[in-house]
């Protein structure tokens, strides 16, 4: 489902380079990406998701070599196939919970906002315990509630793969477990690969594989 070969990347201004000879993630497999700050964990995740383009090599996700796509095609690919959860939630203050969940449909021409999508968003919000707050705005939500909205947004498009960049770093233990339970449940039900960058050692045991970026680049 995810296969990386001979990947090379460097920022134009220099100062950082990443090289990965091989990485494979099977359908339904969960991988925790670990390593010290600055080693390239987030950069690797952005390359897998098509946010960044490598200088060379292949990044095949769900049968598509993302490295060969242009910028607009990578954006469409992310909208259609990728679910992303970030540490900072990335919610819009002027949208309520339900509209924040549906945001991908409003910003990507590759997606169509229809009744089915609205029903799916409402169901996800109910499943994470926010049904009574679906009309609330982010400023009235706790940290854990905001992150649960972000998780719903990552799942509403029914992605083929899931990525998380420190998605539980700002959460207490209960909310951390709630967020991870939701992601792992989707992974099992849809056999979607789940790749999460994390510094939380208590989470490592939940993943099938723990991949240290320093070993991938050795």
N, C-alpha and C positions, 0 to 999 in steps of 0.2 A: 504493500500500500504506500509506503514511503521508502525511497531508496536514493541515497546520495553516493555519488562516485566522483572522486578527484576534484572536490570542490575547493575553489580558491577565491578569496575575497579580500579586498583592501579598500579602506576609505580613501577618496581622492586626495584629501589633505595629508594622508600618510599617518604614521604613528601607530597603526594597528593593522594586523593582517590575520586572517583565519584560513586554515587549510585542513580539510577533512578528507581522508582517503576513502573511507567507506562508512556508511551508516544505513541500517535497514530496520524498519519498524513494520511488523506484520499487522494484518487486519485485526482489530480488537486488542492489540498489545498496548500496554501502558508503560511509558518511559519517563523517569525523572532525570532531568538534565541538571547536573551539579558542577561545582567548581568555584574557586574564589572569585571575588568581584574583579571585573576587567578581563576575564579569560575568554570571553566571547559567547557566553550562554545566550544572551538576548540576540546578539547578531546572528547566531545559528538559527534561532527560532524565527527571526525575520526573514532569513533566507528560505527556510522551509515553507513559510507562509506566503512568499512572493512579495513581501514588503520591500526587500532588497534583492538586487540581481547580482549573481556571482560574476567574477571576471572570467572564470572558466569552470568546466565540470558540469555535471548534471544533477538536478534535483527533481526526481520523479515523485509526484504526489497524486494518488488515485489515477494512475496511468498517464498523467500529463507531465511533460518535462517543463516545469515552471521556468527554468533557466532560459528556455528558448522563447519565452513570451515577451512581447513588448509591455510597456508600462500599463496601458489601458487594458490589455488582455489579462495581465496579472491581477488588476483590480477586479475584473469580471470573475476571474477564477476564484479569488478570495470570497467574493460575494456569494458564489454558487456552491463552493465546496469546503470552505474553511470556517471554523468557529474559533474566535479569538477572545480570550479573557485576560485583561491586564490588571496589574496591581492597583492602578489609580482609577479604575472603574470606567473613566471616559464617558460619564453620563452628561447630558445637556440639562442645565438648570431650568430652562424654560419649557421642558417637556415633562409630562407626568410619567408615571411608571410604565403604563401600557405603551405610550408613544416612544419612550426610550427603548423598550424592547423591540418595537417595530422599526426603529431607526434605519437598519440596513435596507429596508424596502423603500425608504424615502430618499436615500442618497445614491443608490446603485440602479442604473438603467437595466442591469441584467436580471433584476428581481421584479416580480409583479405583486403588488399589494392587493390581495383579494380577501374575500370572506374567510377562506380557509386559513390564510395566514393570521388574520385577526383572531380566529378561534384558537389557533395553536398558541398564540401569544398569551391569550387570556388563560388557557389551560396551564401553561408553564408558570405563570404568575401564581395561580392557585396552588400548584404543586410545591412551590418553594415557600408557601405560607404567607404570601403577600396579597391575597385576593382582596382583602378589605382596604388595601392601600394602593390599588391599581390606579386611582386618580390622584394620588399624592405626588408631590414634587421632591426631587432629590434632597433639597435642604431640610425636609421634614423626616428623612430616613436616617437610621443609624448606619454606621460603617458596614455592618454585616448585611443589612437590608439593601444598601446600595450595591454591594458586591453580588448579591443574589439577583438583582435586576440585570447586572452585567452578564451574569451567567445565562439568564433567560435569553438575553439578546444574542449570545453566542450560539444558542441552540435553536432559535426560532426558524432559521433558514434550513434546518435539517442537514447540517454539514456532514461531509464524508470524513473529515478529520477534525480533531480538536487540539488547540494549542493554548497554553496558559503561561504567562510571564509573571511569576511570583503572585499568583492570583489570591493567595491567602495571607500575604505578608502583613497586612494591616488589621487582621482579624483575631479575635479571641479564639480559644480552642473550640468552643461550641459552634461558632459561625464558620470557622475553618473546616470542621468536619461536615457541616451542612453543605457547604460549597463543594467540597470534594466528593461527598456522597452523590450529589446531583450529577457531577461530571462523570463519575465512575458508572453510575446507573445508565447514563446515555451511552457510554462506551460499550457496555455489555449488551444493551438492547439493539444497538445499531452496528455492532462490531467495528466501531470507528477507532482508529488509532488515537491515543491520547498522549501528548508530549507536553510536559510541564517543567518549566524552569523553577527550581525551588532551593532555598537555603534551609528549609525546615527538615531536620533529620528525622523528626517524629513521623513524617509522611513517607519516608523512603520504603518502609515495609509494605505499603499498600501497592507499590508499583511492581510490575513484572521485571523491569530492568532499571538499574541505576547507571546512567552513563556520565562519566566525568569528561568534560570537554578537553581537559589536558591529555587524556588518553586517546581521544578521537583524533587529536591533532599531532600526536607523537609520531 
